[in-house]
Structures are given as structure tokens and as C-alpha cells.
Amino acid sequence: MFSKTKRFSESLISFEFANKKKISLPPSSQRVSKSPQKDQLSINLQQDLLQQRESKRSNITKQPQSPYSQGLSKSPTLKSSCKRINEEDFEAKYSTNKNRISINSAKINSSPLSAKKEKNQTDYMNYENQHKYSSGLKSKSIITSDKPFSMKTSLEGLKYILVHENQQEEGVSQNNQNYEGRNNEKNNEEKSLNRLSQNRKNETSLDNPFNKLTNEDFFQNKENIFCEQEEELLQQKQIQKHNKTLKKFKDLRYKQKFQRQSFLDSSQDQDQLYQTLIETLGQNDNQSLKDLKSIMDQDKQNANKMEIQNDTNQLINKNILKQQDQGEFSIINIPIQQKKDEIINFNHQNNQLLHDLNICMNQQNEAKLPNNQSKIQNLNIDQQKKLQIANADNPTILQQKIQDMNTRIINLEQQVEIKDEKIKSLEKEIFQLKTYYEFKDKHQQNYLNNCLTNYLQLQADYENLKQSYDQNTNAQQAYLIQKQEQEQQIKLIQELKRQVIESEKIVEQQHEQIIQFRGNLRIFCRIKPVLDYEAEFKYRELIQNSLTIQINQRHKQVIELKQDENAKFFFDSVFDMNSTQEDVFNQTQPFIQCALNGDQIAIIAYGQTGTGKTYTMEGVYDKENIGISSQSGILPRTAAYLFKEKERVHIHRNLVFSVGVIEVYCEELRDLLQTDEKVQQKLDILQLNKRIKVVNQVFQVVKNAEELLSLIKKSSTNRITDKTAQNNRSSRSHCIYQIKIFENDQEKGGINIVDLAGSESFQATSNKRESSFINKSLTTLKRIITMLSDRQFLVQSKIPYRESKLTRLLQDSLGGNSKTLVFVTVCPLEENFVQTKESLKFISKATF
Ligand SMILES: Nc1ncnc2c1ncn2[C@@H]1O[C@H](COP(=O)(O)OP(=O)(O)OP(=O)(O)O)[C@@H](O)[C@H]1O
């Protein structure tokens, strides 16, 4: 058993026998048999075949088919299962299946012992079996190939092998015969040579038309097979080339799609990175810088991808153009496959023709017998008819093939046009994508520039904010330090406040002790200077000489009268004619401080009219300015002092002052702050909670000294006055200026500044009733003051506050822990000597 594979040109045929023997045929030996019996015939026929082959290569489609093959293609004797070849020197039975041939039997008829076949059929069969056995064809043999199979070529190669084997076996047979005897060797050689020469003559005889027809058709058929095999080989090459081109085109398309998808993915990633940059740019500038750098790196990678894509597109275009030039496209693969199938069909038809040819040759051999001459003729006639029919059908088949080929060519051209349109559309799409990505690249570049500008701006803002933050941090640290210092200062202030409060209490206690030591009742005497109009009335020297009041040089608080050397009047303090308003207030200010400490005080001016009571209490007001001046008396200075002290102690004391002015005229009360007489209500004096209160009296809270003085000035104009001999505007009533001191909404102290009416006698006044009430109230006041100065008497007697409205109103500030300060004003002129002496007697301590 053996296998055989045959290839043309680039392939090599190899045979593998059952006995493991291998034989390889060179390409040159595959075409023509080297049988020595056919050398000369092969040479002659090869020349003809070469000419026919060249003409067939020029135009395969127009090459007329061999009459023999054409006749056999429609032979009714064709069998698909088992086929047979019967040549003059070779016979074989086989079956085909694609690239596989199963050999049932094969033999060479040109053996030297073939002569025995004519004489003894039995011997011939024995030899045939023996020969087959010696050739290794014991049973069914198989020939396989990895290429589309050519039956004729394979069988020809098989024939070559068998002839070669036959020659070798003949040599072996000759060697065996040498053992039998050299005598028969010569006879056998001569017989073999004769038989070969006879067969050669029969084969080459031109007289026999059957032989001639058989040989020509046989080699024409062979040549056709060669041409078909060459065409098949060319088609196989073209198929391989198309497959390579198709594979390359597919690889390029896949690479292009992959690069295009990767570029789209990278663009999407880039957009996402740009969006991330906008969101995170304001959060962290350092991170934004990193993102920006990464975006720039990705842009560079995208630019590289664009370059790669452009190169790929150019390569694809080149391949497309190359394929256009060569007319090769992948779509050709389909008709090529169809063509391959057709070639296989043609081979199959050729095999059938070969099979029919063998049958004809067998019939021809049978017709060689003398008894079959008529059959030979008939067969020859039938053969000619078949050839004629085949020749008649051949143009039709060729035309059909040509039409089929033209149809396929048209289809291929249409497919090529479709591909061209697709290529154009792809080129257009590539151009659009290239334009789009160039535009997008520019847009992205502009966007990156804007981002960079914004980043630089943000960085500058960040630096500014950082500087501001540092400044704020420093300011905050300075603020904390300052706050700590302030806290320390607050603590220090609180400590100082505490110390001040304690010292204030100590001062108050000491002040109280001083007042108590000096006495709650203090009497000052103020001597009015001689006024200018008084100097015009009398000569100043005379006046000076006639002054009745002298201040003791040793004891400044003692006043002596010139006319009465024994009369000496003692006071707590004496203010001479040169004393100023400020001197008087400096002695009064401790009593004002007692009021701020919570005491009720009364400052009373007593004296003859025109001696300076009002001047001492109020002073002279400036018509334009209400402020303190050198002419300001105790009242405006007290107002200024109170608000000054309020401001000084406001840290730990909340002081509020309210003002009320009440006039006592002929034992009747009148509210001087209530200017409207129609609204004026009756004022009654009540004592509530041990405090004297005037019903319906108006008290007005004042916020500053100016407001207080404005009210006093206004009320002063409402006071009842009259022109006297000593004063053009003499006060004929008692006027009480009341200042209530509140601390934390509670009345704590009070000041009563009392400007009494003139104390002159009845003879000095024209209105006796008026003078009577004045004297009554003054007398009561004198009695009370006298009682207050005599503590022993104070205990034993009851103080007559209710005897006059004046003393009733001053009840809270006369006696007890209250403080009373009385100014006795006197005039030193001699004409007032009597009244001066009465005033000094009235209240001087000398009388006590
Ligand atoms: N110490 C003084 N220095 C300068 N002028 C004075 C002094 N005392 C009184 N005068 C002036 O004397 C005049 C009379 O004074 P004042 O009106 O004060 O007397 P009075 O006692 O209040 O009289 P009356 O009881 O009638 O009201 C005023 O013009 C006043 O300016």
C-alpha cells in the first residue's frame, strides 16, 4: 500500500509504499513518463504539446477543447464510484474523492512477458498478479494530496512509478533466470526485444487510423490536463495572493477601528479631565496645577495618536490604490471560491473523459482481433460521431463559460465600484474626522490657554489672600495680645474701682466725720462790697471810713462793729468784700458732697435786702451763655459740680438729678416751673414716709448743668419781686431751689438752696402784710436754727417746723443728720448799720 502526492512547479510529488519505501519525483519527471518504450514517441508528442500549450496560455477561455476530451465529457459510460484507465501500456482501476484517490489495481502492459498473454491467457494473469505483488499493489491503494487533486497527473505519476518498478523487477527476473541457466537468457532477451519492437511498430504505425487517433487524442488530452493544471495553479496562486491581501486589509481595518476607538475614548477622558479641572481649580491650586499638567500630557498623546491615525489612513489609502491597480479585492474571494469549485468540476469531467477514453481503447484493442474488424469499424464510426457531437457541443459550452466569466467579471466590477464608493465614503469620513479633531484640538488649546490664564489669576488671588490671611493672622495675634492687655487693664480697673469705692467710702466717712466735727449747722457771713453806684452817691473815702464792720485780725471768723466795740459776732467763716464767688463755693462744696453721699442739706441766704443774698445763691447770669462764669453763684456752681461728680462716679454710681422750684409768698406756695397760671394747682405739703412732699409740685429731670441752669433762670424770672430803697428788684418771697438726687431710681439725697426774702423791719417796707409773713417765717427759721445749734435744747423741745410754710418745706434738711449752711449777708455801709447789727444778732453764734 502506498500514497502519492503530486505538485507542479513549486511542489514535489512523493510516493510512500506499503513496504515503507519512499520515492520522490522531481517536477520535470512529473510531466512525461520516462518509460524507455515511449521515449521517441514522447519526444515527438512533447514538441506538439509545447506549441499547443503556448497557444492555450495566450487565451485559456478561447482555447478549443480536444475532441477526445469533449467527446468523453458526455460519455454515457462515466461512473462516479469506480473509474478505470486503460492505456496501451498501463491499466488502472480507481475511485476519487476530492484530493483522495483510491487505487484498486494498476499494471504495466509493456512487460517483456506480455507476449505470453497472446499465447496463454492463464500465464499472463499469473504474471500480472505476480507483477502486482512485486510492485506492492496487493490490495486497495490510496493517493492523497493537500492541494486540489489532478487525477490525470497523479495517475501519470503512478504509471511512472510502476514502469520504473517494472524495469527493476525485470532486472531481478533476469538475475533469477541466471540461476536457471545461461542458455535460456539469450533466447529470452531476443524474444523480449522482438516483442518490444513489434509493439513499438504497432504503436507508431500510421497505417492504423485507430492507433493514430488514439495517440493524438491521448496526448492532446494530456496537454489539456496540463493547461488546466497550470490554470488551476495560477488560480491557486491568485487565491493565496487574494487571501494575503484580504488578511492584510482586514488587519489594517481592525487596527484603524481600534485606533479610532482609542482616540474617541481618550477624547472623552480628556473632556472629563477638563471638567474635573474646572471643579477642583478653586478648591486646591496645587492639585489644579497637577491636573493641568496631566491634561497637557494627554493632549500630547492624542496628538501622537492623530499622527498614527494619519499614517494608518495613508497606508490604507495606499493599499486601496494598490488593490485598485491590481484589480484585487477581498470581495474577489467569493468568485475565486466559485472558480475553484468549477475547476474541481472540470477535473471531475476530465476524469470521466479519461475513463471513457480507456473504455474506447479497450474496445479498440478488442477490435484489433481479426474477428472484430467489423466491430472496429463500427466503433470507429461511433467514435467519430461522438467526436462530432462533442465538437458540435463544444462551442456552446465555451460560449456558456465565456458568458459566465463575463457575468462574473461584471459582478466583480460592480463589487469593485461598491467598494470604491465605500472607500470614498470612508475617505470623506476620515477627512471629516480629521477636520473635527483639528477643530477640537484648537478649541482645546484655547480652552487650556484660558484655564492657564485663570489659573495664573487664581494663583495671584491666592497670593493676595495669603498675604491678607497673614496680615489678619498677625492682626488677630495682636488683637489677642491687646485683648489680654485689655483684660488685664479691666481687671486692674476693676481693682482700682474697688479701691476707689473703698477710698470713696473712706473719704465719705472722713468727710462725714469732719462735718460732724465741725457741726451739721454752719453759719457763714459774707460782707457785700461797696458797689459803684453806691460810691457815686457818697465819697469812697468817707464810706471806707464810715464802715461799721471790721474783721478781727487775730480771729478771722469774728466781726466787730466800729460803733460798738463790745459787739463781736462769731461765724464759722467770714467772706469779706474782696471774696469771690469761687471762694464762697469752695467752702460750700463739702456740703454738696454730703448731699451726694445721701444727706439732705439746706443752704440758706439770710440778710437785709440788697446785701447780696441772690448774688451769693445764684450770681449774675450771662444773657447769652449759661455756663459758669466768675459771677456765677452757689447754685450754678453746684449744678456744674453735681454733673461733674456724676461723670466721675458713673462707673459705679448711676446718679439722676431732678429740679423743682417753689416760692413761698405770704405763706402760700407757688410752683415756679409751672408758668401757666391756669394750670397752676394748689400745692399742699405732706409728709410721706418721713419725707416732706409738696403735692402737685413739678420736678423735672435734668441731663446736664446747662439744662438745670436754664430751668433756674426761667423760674427766677417768675419770682415775685419789688423795688425797694436798697434794691430795684427786691425779692419779696422765699424761694427754694430743690435738687433731688436719685441713685438706682431711689431718692438718696437732696439739696435745698433757699434765697430768703429781705429781713428788714417793718419800717423799711411799704407792704406790712408782706413783711409780717416774711418776719414770721424768718422768726420761725431763727428759732429752729437756734434750736439746732443748741443740742441740749434740741432734745428737750420740739422743733416748730409747722409754724411756717418755709420751715415746713425745709424740715428734712433742718435737724437730724441733715446739714444746714446759713449765709448771713451784710452791707458795711453806715446807713445799714442797724439792719446789719440785727442780721448779725439774728444768727451769729455769738448770740448762742
Ligand atoms: N458780693 C458782691 N459783690 C458784688 N456785687 C454784689 C455783691 N453782693 C451784692 N451785690 C450786688 O448788689 C445788688 C443787690 O444784690 P442782691 O440782689 O443780691 O441783694 P438781695 O439781698 O438779694 O436783695 P433782695 O433781698 O431785695 O433780693 C446787686 O446788684 C448785686 O449785684
The ligand as an ORCA input file, in Angstrom:
! r2SCAN-3c Opt
* xyz 0 1
  N     -20.519    140.429     96.919
  C     -20.999    141.252     95.965
  N     -20.179    141.677     95.012
  C     -20.623    142.495     94.043
  N     -21.901    142.890     93.896
  C     -22.770    142.481     94.838
  C     -22.369    141.634     95.911
  N     -23.432    141.391     96.654
  C     -24.448    142.066     96.078
  N     -24.084    142.696     95.003
  C     -24.899    143.480     94.137
  O     -25.787    144.163     94.932
  C     -27.023    144.258     94.396
  C     -28.046    143.697     95.322
  O     -27.758    142.380     95.469
  P     -28.851    141.322     95.721
  O     -29.950    141.491     94.738
  O     -28.202    140.037     95.607
  O     -29.371    141.612     97.114
  P     -30.521    140.858     97.898
  O     -30.070    140.664     99.157
  O     -30.796    139.641     97.098
  O     -31.744    141.757     97.762
  P     -33.280    141.312     97.929
  O     -33.448    140.729     99.218
  O     -34.038    142.590     97.835
  O     -33.455    140.462     96.810
  C     -26.971    143.502     93.152
  O     -26.865    144.416     92.079
  C     -25.760    142.686     93.266
  O     -25.144    142.579     92.046
*
